[in-house]
């Protein structure tokens, strides 16, 4: 959860890396003009979400309430446009929303760092409960159409396959689950092949801008080779 300005900037940077976005200087007028003509609405939504979390959790006073109101208005506008029902303070750092399309998440859900989530996903409560929602670990890939509900937990480093229905806890790490109801279909998976562990990259002595645009699997190979070169 974002608790101060440092957290806010950290979450923003982790999200940028997870989305494989280049870092653009604030004075780059060409980028601003192109973004005005062809806006990156997904990245704009994630930045707005993080700013709203910061304003809600870490600021106070009449002036900040006015700023919060305008950011909240933008958040709702982008949510309606993209088809998202994504509450604040649900996702950890390193969020990567893959595409436009319906994503519905209950306010009681908690999702860890470096989540890669696709369209038509529903993360909800057990029937008859207001907030008995899933707790999902770090480095979890949620495929298109997945349904995850109830007071369950999902371990770190898990792939949830397309259209899976997960209504029981997944306690084993490094697995892929799929089916209705979901069950383990592959063990010993390599989570780095399907998502970018942005928070781990931030811990490394590496220029994250050089990684912009790389798909997850290529980026993982690059980082492995970098580690190997540095250890010689």
C-alpha positions as CSV (number, residue, x, y, z in Angstrom):
1,X,0.0,0.0,0.0
2,X,1.2,3.5,-0.8
3,X,1.8,5.3,2.4
4,X,4.0,8.3,1.4
5,X,5.6,10.1,-1.6
6,X,8.5,7.7,-1.8
7,X,6.1,4.7,-2.0
8,X,4.1,6.5,-4.7
9,X,7.2,7.1,-6.9
10,X,8.3,3.5,-6.3
11,X,5.0,2.0,-7.4
12,X,4.9,4.2,-10.5
13,X,8.4,3.1,-11.5
14,X,7.6,-0.5,-10.9
15,X,4.4,-0.3,-12.9
16,X,6.3,1.4,-15.8
17,X,8.9,-1.4,-15.9
18,X,6.2,-4.1,-15.7
19,X,4.5,-2.5,-18.7
20,X,7.8,-2.2,-20.5
21,X,7.3,1.5,-21.0
22,X,10.2,3.9,-21.8
23,X,11.0,6.6,-19.3
24,X,10.1,9.9,-21.0
25,X,11.5,13.3,-19.7
26,X,8.8,15.7,-18.6
27,X,10.1,18.3,-21.1
28,X,9.8,16.0,-24.1
29,X,7.3,18.0,-26.2
30,X,7.3,15.6,-29.1
31,X,6.2,12.8,-26.8
32,X,3.5,14.9,-25.2
33,X,2.2,15.9,-28.6
34,X,2.1,12.2,-29.8
35,X,0.5,11.1,-26.6
36,X,-2.1,13.8,-27.1
37,X,-2.9,12.5,-30.6
38,X,-2.6,8.8,-29.6
39,X,-2.9,8.5,-25.9
40,X,-1.7,5.4,-24.0
41,X,-4.9,5.0,-22.1
42,X,-3.9,1.9,-20.1
43,X,-0.7,3.5,-18.8
44,X,-2.7,6.7,-18.1
45,X,-5.2,4.7,-16.0
46,X,-2.5,3.0,-14.0
47,X,-0.8,6.3,-13.3
48,X,-4.1,7.8,-12.2
49,X,-4.8,4.8,-10.0
50,X,-1.5,5.2,-8.2
51,X,-2.0,9.0,-7.8
52,X,-5.4,8.4,-6.3
53,X,-4.0,5.8,-3.9
54,X,-1.3,8.3,-2.8
55,X,-3.8,11.2,-2.3
56,X,-6.2,8.9,-0.4
57,X,-3.7,7.3,1.9
58,X,-1.0,9.9,2.4
59,X,-2.4,13.4,2.1
60,X,-4.8,15.7,3.9
61,X,-6.1,19.3,4.0
62,X,-8.5,21.3,1.9
63,X,-6.2,21.8,-1.0
64,X,-5.4,18.1,-1.3
65,X,-9.1,17.3,-1.1
66,X,-9.7,19.4,-4.2
67,X,-6.9,17.7,-6.1
68,X,-8.3,14.3,-4.9
69,X,-11.7,15.2,-6.4
70,X,-10.3,16.0,-9.8
71,X,-8.1,12.8,-9.9
72,X,-11.1,10.8,-8.7
73,X,-13.1,12.2,-11.6
74,X,-10.4,11.2,-14.1
75,X,-10.1,7.8,-12.5
76,X,-13.9,7.1,-13.0
77,X,-13.8,8.5,-16.6
78,X,-10.9,6.2,-17.6
79,X,-12.5,3.2,-15.7
80,X,-15.7,3.6,-17.7
81,X,-13.8,4.0,-21.0
82,X,-11.7,0.9,-20.4
83,X,-14.3,-1.3,-18.7
84,X,-12.5,-1.5,-15.4
85,X,-13.8,-1.9,-11.9
86,X,-10.5,-1.8,-10.1
87,X,-10.6,-0.3,-6.6
88,X,-7.7,1.5,-5.0
89,X,-5.3,-0.3,-2.6
90,X,-5.7,-3.7,-4.2
91,X,-2.6,-4.2,-6.3
92,X,1.0,-4.2,-5.1
93,X,3.8,-2.5,-7.2
94,X,4.6,-3.8,-10.7
95,X,1.1,-4.0,-12.0
96,X,0.7,-4.8,-15.7
97,X,-2.8,-4.5,-17.2
98,X,-2.4,-6.2,-20.6
99,X,-5.4,-5.0,-22.6
100,X,-8.6,-3.0,-22.6
101,X,-11.7,-4.9,-21.6
102,X,-13.8,-5.8,-18.6
103,X,-11.8,-6.4,-15.3
104,X,-13.9,-6.6,-12.1
105,X,-12.2,-6.8,-8.7
106,X,-13.8,-6.7,-5.3
107,X,-12.5,-4.1,-2.8
108,X,-11.7,-6.9,-0.4
109,X,-9.2,-8.6,-2.7
110,X,-5.4,-8.2,-2.1
111,X,-3.0,-8.9,-4.9
112,X,0.8,-8.8,-4.5
113,X,3.7,-7.4,-6.5
114,X,4.2,-7.9,-10.2
115,X,0.8,-9.1,-11.3
116,X,0.1,-9.4,-15.0
117,X,-3.7,-9.4,-15.6
118,X,-5.7,-9.8,-18.8
119,X,-9.2,-8.8,-19.9
120,X,-12.5,-10.4,-18.8
121,X,-11.1,-11.3,-15.4
122,X,-13.4,-11.3,-12.3
123,X,-12.0,-11.5,-8.8
124,X,-14.9,-11.5,-6.4
125,X,-16.3,-12.6,-3.1
126,X,-18.0,-15.8,-1.9
127,X,-21.7,-15.6,-2.5
128,X,-23.5,-13.9,0.3
129,X,-20.4,-12.1,1.7
130,X,-19.4,-8.5,1.1
131,X,-15.6,-8.8,1.3
132,X,-14.6,-12.5,1.6
133,X,-12.3,-12.2,-1.4
134,X,-9.1,-13.8,-2.6
135,X,-5.6,-12.9,-1.4
136,X,-3.1,-13.4,-4.2
137,X,0.6,-13.6,-3.8
138,X,3.5,-12.0,-5.8
139,X,4.4,-12.7,-9.4
140,X,1.0,-14.1,-10.5
141,X,-0.1,-14.2,-14.1
142,X,-3.9,-14.0,-14.5
143,X,-5.0,-15.1,-18.0
144,X,-8.0,-13.9,-20.1
145,X,-11.4,-14.8,-18.7
146,X,-10.2,-16.2,-15.4
147,X,-12.6,-16.2,-12.5
148,X,-11.2,-16.2,-9.0
149,X,-13.6,-15.9,-6.0
150,X,-14.1,-16.6,-2.3
151,X,-11.9,-16.4,0.8
152,X,-9.1,-18.3,-0.8
153,X,-5.3,-17.6,-1.2
154,X,-3.0,-18.1,-4.1
155,X,0.7,-18.6,-3.6
156,X,3.6,-16.7,-5.3
157,X,4.7,-17.5,-8.8
158,X,1.5,-19.0,-10.2
159,X,0.0,-18.9,-13.7
160,X,-3.8,-18.9,-13.8
161,X,-4.8,-20.1,-17.3
162,X,-7.4,-18.6,-19.6
163,X,-11.0,-19.1,-18.5
164,X,-10.0,-20.9,-15.3
165,X,-12.4,-20.9,-12.4
166,X,-10.5,-20.8,-9.2
167,X,-12.6,-21.4,-6.1
168,X,-10.0,-23.2,-3.9
169,X,-6.7,-22.1,-2.5
170,X,-3.5,-22.7,-4.5
171,X,-0.9,-23.4,-1.8
172,X,1.9,-24.7,-4.1
173,X,4.3,-22.2,-5.7
174,X,5.6,-22.3,-9.3
175,X,2.6,-24.0,-10.8
176,X,0.1,-23.3,-13.6
177,X,-3.6,-24.0,-12.9
178,X,-6.4,-24.3,-15.4
179,X,-9.9,-25.7,-15.9
180,X,-13.3,-25.6,-14.3
181,X,-12.8,-25.9,-11.4
182,X,-9.1,-25.0,-11.6
183,X,-6.5,-27.6,-10.7
184,X,-2.7,-27.8,-11.1
185,X,-1.8,-28.7,-14.7
186,X,1.9,-27.9,-14.8
187,X,4.5,-27.9,-12.1
188,X,7.9,-26.1,-11.9
189,X,6.9,-23.3,-14.3
190,X,9.2,-20.4,-15.1
191,X,7.1,-17.3,-14.1
192,X,9.6,-15.0,-15.7
193,X,8.5,-16.3,-19.1
194,X,5.1,-14.7,-18.8
195,X,5.6,-11.6,-16.6
196,X,8.2,-9.0,-15.7
197,X,9.2,-9.0,-12.0
198,X,9.6,-5.3,-11.9
199,X,10.3,-5.1,-8.2
200,X,13.3,-7.4,-8.6
201,X,14.7,-5.4,-11.5
202,X,14.5,-2.3,-9.2
203,X,16.8,-4.0,-6.7
204,X,19.4,-4.7,-9.4
205,X,22.1,-2.3,-10.5
206,X,20.8,-2.0,-14.0
207,X,19.4,0.7,-16.2
208,X,15.8,-0.2,-16.5
209,X,15.3,2.1,-19.5
210,X,17.4,-0.3,-21.6
211,X,14.8,-3.0,-21.0
212,X,11.8,-1.0,-22.4
213,X,9.9,-2.8,-25.0
214,X,11.3,-6.2,-24.3
215,X,8.8,-9.1,-23.8
216,X,9.0,-11.0,-20.6
217,X,10.9,-14.0,-21.9
218,X,13.5,-12.0,-23.8
219,X,14.0,-9.7,-20.8
220,X,14.5,-12.7,-18.5
221,X,17.2,-14.1,-20.8
222,X,18.9,-10.7,-21.0
223,X,18.9,-10.4,-17.2
224,X,20.4,-13.9,-16.8
225,X,23.1,-13.1,-19.3
226,X,23.8,-9.8,-17.4
227,X,24.1,-11.6,-14.1
228,X,26.5,-14.1,-15.7
229,X,28.7,-11.4,-17.2
230,X,28.8,-9.5,-13.8
231,X,29.8,-12.6,-11.9
232,X,32.9,-13.3,-14.1
